Amino acid sequence: MKRRWVLVGCALVLSVALAAVAAQGATTLFGTRFNVGEELQFKVEDSSTWWWGCCCCECEETLILSWRITDLAGVAIYSVIHDAPVAASAWQGAWNQTDINGVAVGAGQYELVVDTTAGTLSRCFSIYDPCACRSPCYSCACEQVSSITSCYCKTTLVFVDTCTNCFPFFSLFGCCSSPCSSGCP
């Protein structure tokens, strides 16, 4: 009897862990991090949630006005301002880890900020060098606003998972493809 409850408990924990990984995309169990040189892709998703007391009207589609990458001091190192607002359903952003002058940025913590008609969304992330002999930073020191809810309309900023050809459990710790196969010297 006791063994059966242990097995049920293990199966439940495994199911919750796998569901969390599937829902997070590029977000690892320890935080959102990317290898140096890896292109970051992101988008804004609109969804409806049920909220007691709110009317049942349609949500307006969110429009993207601009986006930027900042360091933890809030200094913009890369920015894009759209000539005209772009519908969230037709927009996907990408950043190749360079500053406004085209120079590659170093490993560290950064913040993605997207200005929309629903408000300003932000996500913290880390860039790390898998070839360096120091442990990567798993958590961010900035405050983020990854979603905005108004009545029953929800707007969320998400990273697009670009990890491919991965054994499923290795993706728990970030994208498994690494430009360094030899490890530390």
HURASUL-V685397 format. One record per pair of residues at least 24 apart in sequence whose C-alpha atoms are under 6 Angstrom apart, sorted by sequence separation. I is the first residue (numbers start at 0). GAP is how many residues later the second one is. If there is no record, write none. Layout:
i = {I/I}
gap = {GAP/GAP}
This chain:
i = {62/120/121/62/120/61/71/70/69/69/68/68/43/67/67/66/66/65/66/42/65/130/41/64/41/64/132/40/63/130/40/62/39/62/39/61/38/38/35/32/34/35/31/32/33/34/35/32/34/58/53/50/49/48/47/47/47/30/46/29/30/45/45/44/44/43/43/42/42/41/41/40/41/40/25/24/27/27/27}
gap = {24/24/24/25/25/26/38/39/40/41/42/43/44/44/45/46/47/48/48/49/49/49/50/50/51/51/51/52/52/52/53/53/54/54/55/55/56/57/91/92/92/92/93/93/93/93/93/94/94/94/97/101/102/103/104/105/106/107/107/108/108/108/109/110/111/112/113/114/115/116/117/118/118/119/135/136/144/145/146}
